[in-house]
Amino acid sequence: MKLKVLVLAAASLIACNSSKDKAGPVAIDGPDPIKTRLREAYKDDFYIGAALNSSQISESDTKQAGLIALQFNSVTAENAMKSSQIHPSENVYNFEVPDKLAALAEKHDMAFHGHTLVWHSQLSSFINDITDSTKMANALKAHIEAVAGRYKGKTYSWDVVNEAVEGDGSLRESVFLKAMGEDYLSFAFKTAAAVDPNADLYYNDYSMTGAQKRAGVIKMIKKIQASGAKIDGIGMQGHWGLEYPSILEIETSIEQYAALGLKIAITELDIDVLPNPDGVSGADISQSAELKAEYNPYVDGLPDDIAEKQAKRYADLFALFLKHKDKIDRVTFWGVNDGESWKNNFPVNGRTNYPLLFDRDNKKKKAFEAIMALKN
């Protein structure tokens, strides 16, 4: 028997004050949403988010727009808020797409996560050319004030600094580090907190489960905290594979980062099902490899055994996340469906990958059902 359900924010709050679901009035014809919607199933645990591209933000595909609204209660711009796009030259800002994302989040009562304020990659060329410490500080301050200031009161949280630590735990030799030294880190967090004191402020990075990198990140965070800067959370990018990193490595990392008194967000989650060249790992977008047939074995579809393996991997991960739901505030998938995932072009361009919960036709995969089964 099908039910017609009206989900109201007030009703959710009455049902559970700790609910992560912010759903406003959404009429749904179909099965019980608790059994079919991620945002409903996990509303008492953590936010379920998705990174959206510009087309998805514009809601030009109404079918996909409906899927996003029903399944997710947190949204992030995949690329539109990176400095090269939102602030392409010193006195020019491009707020059109981010404004649409803010409106979309408000319309569907979603948490709006800002990504990202300070990152060495996809960086505005005029900032990339700065070598003077004072000029760099002024440029970062102006950028953070303009971007975070525009969305003050709309953003739930921000990735203030992105990918500042190398795999060996050392600080990345970015233009920021070269110009300002490591003080740029606390400067960025202090500036963001002054602009929007109510937003949660995160450090976000990939390969956060490696022992050396984890030690380096913890050392860096402690210095930021000692400076008096406000930092609220760690974003652990989940660009992971079917077998790596291990559940134990992920759990150890969650526990050690949380021990700093920080919230944990699992960010940029996707599970790569394809073989990758030796020496290529993580999410360093400067890495690339030549397309060879051996790296692209599933051009005609995902085999059932691999789909089952991926489903089990997602189920194991979400079982771990539920175990640590007292520490985890948000789990964000890096994309909505397989066809639009960046993993089709990284680290090898032109492949057919299947890293997400929905297929190229926006249909639920076995991975989706496996995650939902944990809650039903």
N, C-alpha and C positions, 0 to 999 in steps of 0.2 A: 504493500500500500504506500503510495507516495504522499508526502506531506508538503504543505506549503508553509514555509517557516519565515517569520519576520525576526531578524536578528537585530536587537537594539543594544546600544552601548550601555544604557541604564540597566537593562536586564542582565547584561554581562557583569556589571559592577556589583549588582545585588547578589548574583550567583557566587561571585568570588572576587573579593577586593584586590587580590594579587593577580588578577587576570591580565595576560599580555595581549589579549585580543581587544582591539579598539573599534570593532565593527560598528558602523552606524547603520541606519535602516537599509537593509539589503533584502529584497524579496527573492526567494529561491524556490523554484519548482523542481522537486527532485527528492532524493533520499535524505535522510537525517544528515544535516551538515556536520555533526560531530563525527560521523563515519566517512565523510567524503571530502572534508576541507581541512587542510593542514592547519590553517590559522585557528580553526575551532578546536581541533583535536589537541593542539599544543598550547592553547591559550593560558593555561595555568602554569606553564613551564618556562617558555621563553618565546621571544618574537621569532617568527618565520619570515625571512626576508628574501628579496630577489633584486639583483642588479638589472636595471633596464637600459636598453639602448634608446637612441633618440626617437626611433619609430614607435617603440613601445610606450615611451613617455607621452607621445602625441596621441596615443590610443587610436591610431589610424586603422588598425586591424581590430574590429569590434569583438571578434571571437576570442582573440588572444587577450584583449583588454578585459573581457569578462573573466577569463581564467585567472589573470593576475589579481583582479579585485576579490575573487572568491577564495584564492589559495593563500595569499600573502598579507601580512599586516605590518610589513616594514619594506621600504624601498630605498634603493641607492642608485645614483647615476653611474652607469658603467664607465663612461668617459666624459660626459658633458660638463663635469665640474672640475676636471683636471685643468691646470693653469693655462696650458697652451690653447684650450678651447674657450674657457670662461674669461680669460684675461690675455688675449693674444698679443697685445702691445701695451705699452706703458699706460696710456690714457684711454684705452678701449676695453670695454667689458661686454661680454656676450651672455646676457642673462635669459635669453628667450627660452631655451630648453630647460634650464634649471627652474625657472618660474613655473613652467608647465608641470614639472615634477612636484614642486611644492603644492600646486593646486590639486594634482592627482592624489597626493598623500592626504590632503585635507578632505577631498571629496569622499575618499574611501576609508577615512579615519585610520590611516596608516602612520607608523613612526617613520619620519624622514631622516635618513642618515646621510650626512654630508661627506663626500669623498672626492678629493683630499686637498688639504691646504698647502702642505709642504712636501714635495716629492721631486727627486732629482730627474726623473724621467717624464716625458710628455710635458716638459717645462717650457714656459714662455721664453722665447729666445732672448728678450731683453734682460731677463733675470739671469739666464744662463751665461750672459756675457759679463756679469758683474764680478769684480775681484776685490773691491774695496769693502772693508768690514762695515763702515758706517752706511755706505750706499746699499749694501745687502740688507742690513737691519731695517733701513727705511723702506726698501722694496717689499720685504716680507711683511712688515707692519701694515703698509698700505694695502697689500693684497688681502691679508687676513681681515683687516677692518672692513674692506669693501665687500668681500664675499661672505664672510661669516656674519657681518653686520646686516647685510641685506636679508638674510634668512633667520635672523634672531627671533626667537619665539616660534619658529616653524620647524627648525631642526631639533630632533631629539638628541642627536649625538653627532660628533665629527671625528673623522680620521685627521688628526692635526698633523702628525708626521708619519710618513709612509716609507718603509723599506730603507732605514738608515744604517742597518747593521749587515755586515758581510757574513758568509757562512762560517768563518773562523772566529766570529765574535768581535772582530774589530769594527770600528766605525767606518762606514763607507766614505771614500774620498770624493764626496760630492762637492759641487760648487759652494754649497752652504758651509760645509766643514772647512774648505780651503779659505773662504772669505772671513768667517767669524769664529772658527774653532768650534769645539763642542758646545759652546754656550748658545749656539743657534737653537738647540733642542729645547732648553728651558725657556728661551726667549719666545719661541713659537707657542708653547703652551701657555705662558703668562699672557701673551697678547690675545690668544683665542679666549682665555678665561675672562679677560677684561672686556672683550667685545660681547660675549654671550656667557655669562656666569652660570646659567641654568642648564646649558647643554653638557652632556657627558663627553669628555675629551679622551680620545684613544690614540695609542701608538699601534700601527698596523704593519704586519710583515709576513713574508712567506718563509717556509722551511723552519718554522718556529719550534719544531720538535727535536732538531739536532742538538746534541749536548753542548757543543762549542758555541753555537749561535745562541742557544737559550741562556747560557752563562753570560754572554756578552750583552744580551738584551736586559737581563736582570741587573747587571752592573750599571747599564745606562739608565734604566728606570730609577734605580736607587739614587743616582746623582740628580736626576730631574726632581725627584721628591725632596731631596736634601736642599735643593735650591729654593724651595718654597712654592714651586709651580704646581698648579692643579693638574693632575692626571688621574683619570677615573677608570681607565680600562686598557686591556690588551686585546688587539684583534689578531687572532691566529688564522691566517689564510689557509683554507682547506683545499689547495690544489694538490690533491692526493691521488694515489693509484689504487688498484684492486688489492694490493698487498702491502703497500708502504704508505706512510710509516705504520708501525705496529700500534695496536690499541694501547699497549703499555706505554709506548713513547708519547702518545697523545695525552694519555691520562696523567703521566708524570709531569708533562708540560703544563697542563691545566692546573694541577695542584700547586706547582712551584710559582706560576705567575699569580695565581689567586692569593698565595701566601704573602704577596706584596700589598695586600689590601685592595686589589683591583678587581673590577668586573672582567669577565671573559666574554668575548664575542668570537664565534666561529664564523669567519668571513670568507668570501670568495670560494665557497664550497663547490667542488665538482670532482667527480671520480673518473679519471682517465682510464679507458679500457684498451688503449692501443699501446703497442710496444714502442719504446722511444730509444733513440741512439744513446750509446754509452756516453757518459759525461754530461748528459743534459738532464737537469732536474730542477725542482722548484718552479719559480715564476719570473725568472730574470728575463725580461723581454728582449734583452740584447742577444740572447742565445737563439740560434736557428740552425736547422739542418736541412740537407737536401732531401727532396721527396723521393722515396724508393718504395717499391711495392711491399717490401717486408714491413714497412712502417705504416701501411694502410691496408690491412687485411680484410676489412669488413665493409667494402664499398657497396655491397648489395644488401646490407642489413646486418643487424646485430644477432649473432647466433644465440639460441636459447640458453646454452650452457654459460655463455659469457653474461647474458642478461641476468641469469640466476646468481652468478657470482657477484655481479654488481649489486643486486638486490640485497644479498647477504651482507656485503660490505657496508652499504648504507644502514641496514638494520643494526649491525654491530656498532657503528658510529653513533647512531641515535640512542641506542641503549646506554652507551657511555655518557652521552650528553644528558640524558634523563637522570642518570646516576649523580651527575654533578649539576643538576638544575639550580641548586642554590648558589652556584658560582657563575653560571652562564646566563647572559641576558638576551642574547640574540644569536640565531643561526641564519646566515644569509647565503643563498645559492648564487653563484656567479653566472646568472643568466636564467632564462625561463625554459627554453626548449633546446634540444640537441642541435637543431639546424642553425641556430644563431649564436652558438657558443664560440668563444674565442679559441677553444681547444681544437677547432677544425683547422686552425692556422698557426698553432704553437704546440711544440717547438718546430714542427714541420708544416709548411704551408700547403694547403690544398688537400687535406685529408678529410675522411668521413669519421667523425668521432661521435660518441654517445654518452656524454658525461653527466647529464642532468636527469630530472625525474619525469620529464615530458618529452615525447618524441617529436619528430619534425612536423607532425600534424597536430601537435598540442594534445596528444592522447597520453593518458597515464601509462607509465611503464611499470614493470614488476618492482622496480626500486621504490616507486611511490607507494604501491600496495604494501611493501615490506615495512616501510616507515609507519604507515597508518595502522598496520596490524599490531604494532607495539602499544597502541592506545585503545584498541577495541577488543 
